Amino acid sequence: MCQLLALNCAEPTDVSFSLRGFAARGGLTDHHVDGWGVAFYEERACRVFVDEKPACQSPVADYLTRHPIKSRNVVAHIRKATQGGARVENCHPFMRELRGQQWVFAHNGDLRPLDKPEAGPYEPVGTTDSEAAFCFIMNRLHAHFLTNADVDDLDAVFEVIQQATRVLNPFGIFNFVLSNGVAQYAFCSTRLSYVIRHWPFSSARLVDGDLSVDFSERGTPADRTAVIATTPLTDEVWTACQPGDLLMFRGGALVHRAHVAVPAHVLASSRYALSEQSALAA
Amino acid sequence: MCQLLALNCAEPTDVSFSLRGFAARGGLTDHHVDGWGVAFYEERACRVFVDEKPACQSPVADYLTRHPIKSRNVVAHIRKATQGGARVENCHPFMRELRGQQWVFAHNGDLRPLDKPEAGPYEPVGTTDSEAAFCFIMNRLHAHFLTNADVDDLDAVFEVIQQATRVLNPFGIFNFVLSNGVAQYAFCSTRLSYVIRHWPFSSARLVDGDLSVDFSERGTPADRTAVIATTPLTDEVWTACQPGDLLMFRGGALVHRAHVAVPAHVLASSRYALSEQSALAA
């Protein structure tokens, strides 16, 4: 299984602390070795860096540590291939343009093939279940916003994502993060946590590396950051999402929540996957 | 004005020699200082690196020199802003997915605003004339291949690009390169050159830097590379395209050519731009 990381910040933020702990999971402190990727929004632009090498050995990861990009929205992913080979086109996050906005998506889980793809302009380039699911959501958004100019209506976007998630949910484990550069949408199918950092800040220590940061030395009252990850990255107090939680973060805050029921067979397969993982780690 | 570089190779090729000479034009040997970008295809995947810094100072360019990517198709661009600020979203090349393929585009020239954008799913993220023209072409391709599954028919793609170019041509100077990862399409509105390297190879010296490479030490009979650029990069014998030349390269060879007449007012504005440039350089 893969690991997800997303950040949604009120102000452009150097996220290299979180990225460093996260990258360590790509082969160093965990077994997610089939590539990784990260997308940084810089206002309307989105830069995507992907690498089919493990994140802990990746020269791109090293480059980003030395040349941090300040961003309000970041989506990162470390891959343990379940479907699709360790090739660049199968590395998350995936990006597509819709109505003049860049959208990025990363998935943790395993979906069986969709009955039929949603009609529309978006088609997968690679062979993953994840990119197929992303294209399904994007085609739904395209159909909705074709006749409705206001793609900036984040609640309307939330609504479409919620409907698409309801369709895709029975196909398997479907934890995901999706951003349009303003909001972060996150769905907990089986496992996802988040923490909100805000003023007055305290310090945090990475779970996956001997590194602490005292955010109180840097943060201002205007700063606020939501960090969303498969499992907590730091020793801060994280909130574990419940299966079925669909969340929207904006300006570093949780601003909307809905529930999309996760079928029992998916939760059961997840428990099997988790116990298998524990056995591997043991 | 900007500078274009594209490569189309029979085999995955390390293009850092050409890229090095090209990057020198981004502020070192020439005045193209408003950002740069390069797209590398790796089979179906395409990795785009853009930077709003001058290429000659860019840490991304430095990174790519130290970690060369082998590719069959490369599109690079150095920007001297004419329309749209020096922002990441305005850096070429631009990328969009169509029918499960990544398409990239870079433009050298200056277009006045289109009368109306072509209807379709592709919309610009930034504010350049170039991205608007790219979206125009992509929407034409989308409309054509919506009902025609065979987007792998490169001649059919050529036909659509030719028609779109005929529409866009009167709006100004429109030199461009466009790739779908298999072919390179290149249009000479006012200025474009190319060279084909094939076995037995000889050596080449960069025009923009004290560097020579003896390709005969590396190349095999299977290797063949077409290099397309605004102006020749090396002391090899380059072919200067004629205004109106629309070319298709595949497997490192020129495989198709058509003519799209360039209006006299565009050629006249180009002569003005060139003389202005000479005056600046003097």
Boltz contact constraints between the chains, C-beta under 6 A:
constraints:
  - contact:
      token1: [A, 42]
      token2: [B, 88]
      max_distance: 6.0
  - contact:
      token1: [A, 44]
      token2: [B, 89]
      max_distance: 6.0
  - contact:
      token1: [A, 44]
      token2: [B, 125]
      max_distance: 6.0
  - contact:
      token1: [A, 45]
      token2: [B, 88]
      max_distance: 6.0
  - contact:
      token1: [A, 45]
      token2: [B, 89]
      max_distance: 6.0
  - contact:
      token1: [A, 59]
      token2: [B, 67]
      max_distance: 6.0
  - contact:
      token1: [A, 63]
      token2: [B, 63]
      max_distance: 6.0
  - contact:
      token1: [A, 67]
      token2: [B, 59]
      max_distance: 6.0
  - contact:
      token1: [A, 88]
      token2: [B, 42]
      max_distance: 6.0
  - contact:
      token1: [A, 88]
      token2: [B, 45]
      max_distance: 6.0
  - contact:
      token1: [A, 89]
      token2: [B, 44]
      max_distance: 6.0
  - contact:
      token1: [A, 89]
      token2: [B, 45]
      max_distance: 6.0
  - contact:
      token1: [A, 99]
      token2: [B, 123]
      max_distance: 6.0
  - contact:
      token1: [A, 100]
      token2: [B, 123]
      max_distance: 6.0
  - contact:
      token1: [A, 100]
      token2: [B, 124]
      max_distance: 6.0
  - contact:
      token1: [A, 100]
      token2: [B, 125]
      max_distance: 6.0
  - contact:
      token1: [A, 102]
      token2: [B, 125]
      max_distance: 6.0
  - contact:
      token1: [A, 121]
      token2: [B, 121]
      max_distance: 6.0
  - contact:
      token1: [A, 123]
      token2: [B, 99]
      max_distance: 6.0
  - contact:
      token1: [A, 123]
      token2: [B, 100]
      max_distance: 6.0
  - contact:
      token1: [A, 124]
      token2: [B, 100]
      max_distance: 6.0
  - contact:
      token1: [A, 125]
      token2: [B, 44]
      max_distance: 6.0
  - contact:
      token1: [A, 125]
      token2: [B, 100]
      max_distance: 6.0
  - contact:
      token1: [A, 125]
      token2: [B, 102]
      max_distance: 6.0
